[in-house]
Amino acid sequence: MTLNLSLRRSKALFARSLFVILLFSCSLVSQADVTVGAARLDQYLPLLEGKRVALLSNHTGMVGDKHTLDLMLENGVNVVTIFSPEHGFRGKADAGEHVNSSVDGPTGIPIASLYDGKRRGPAPEVVDGLDVIVCDIQDVGLRFYTYYCTMLELMNVAAEAGKEFVVLDRPNPNGMTVDGPILDMKYESGVGRLPIPVVHGLTLGEMARMIVGEGWLKDGRDLKLEVVPCEGYTHQTRYELPVAPSPNLRTMLAVYLYPSICYFEGTPVSLGRGTDAPFEIYGHPDYKGGNFSFTPRSVDGAKNPPLLDKVCHGVDLRGTDPEEAIAAGLNLGYVIDAYRKTGLGDKFFTSFFEKLIGRGDIRKKIQDGMSADEIKAGWAQDVADFKKQRAPYLLYAE
């Protein structure tokens, strides 16, 4: 690919307004106060010079009003493949929806979907045509959020094929918190791939360092890894995400409640998919004692939400103080509330609940009437042990 072709591609790149989805409205820390790894061109362009590059990214890979792919092409980087994660390169697909491989219209660069339901990982011929894989994607710091799983998958591919791997780091909006049980690996799944707590407190760059350092790559392989860190970020930074990371995480409050609300995916209870407040409300037709109701509808990003077109009664969390949500960490109080007030008994939990929470004993503790605080005390040692284990891999002050 010549520089002229790169320039022509970049002029058309992401011109369509559909690419940049919902901006966050909550005012926390200005993006000007933090420099993401993708903005530090002087740090990573030398790593890519003369190499065939694959970029793992999606709609979150923005530096100001430009995408990282745009910046790379403008600077003559030979991007030969785009890898796309869950929700697709444009970030529009539903959770879990299969997305086919395609070609990016503005640039003509092939998009290899890693979420097409057909294979795990890219085709060998795609990998053969690469020298280095670059990861630039906005994670939210939860074990069941699948972007890190995709990064891990590509790290394994790179290690096996002898390719280089570069992470352009971004802040973790939940990076101030470590909470939840460490994954019992018998519950390993597409929403849990590593022995880490639910809220792990790592950026993807730190996660990549830990994956290599702890020998978590397949067959204990080594990997030539480079991380381009952020500037101006610490683990206590309240970083406002400039772009919604996925269709149903639309506000910073939803991001902060996500560690506590997502378990409703393993129950019949709606967490607001198909409404204007996903991950900020919950309810069910059989919920008793609530003074709030909503009806999930088919919408973009939630085409067939749970309890579609059914009136749900429950709880509106939109008045929650964000700092209270942060301080609560993983709070099972909402699940316990819904379990008790729906009266569904054994029909309340599905097997997906164990995959999300990562252990097999939490369901019984809820059924036995334990409180959220009592259950949290049971994983306190997990949290303490993990904080010590992750310490050598941190790039930012706690």
WOSULHU-V115089 format. One record per helix or strand of 2 or more residues. SS is the DSSP state (H for helix, E for strand). FROM is the first residue (numbers start at 1). TO is the last residue. Records with the same first field share a line. If there is no record, write none. Layout:
SS: FROM-TO, FROM-TO
This chain:
H: 3-12, 17-19, 31-33, 37-39, 41-48, 68-74, 124-128, 147-161, 185-187, 204-213, 218-220, 252-266, 322-328, 333-342, 345-347, 352-357, 362-367, 372-377, 380-393
E: 52-56, 62-63, 66-67, 78-84, 102-103, 110-113, 132-135, 164-168, 224-228, 281-284, 292-295, 311-316
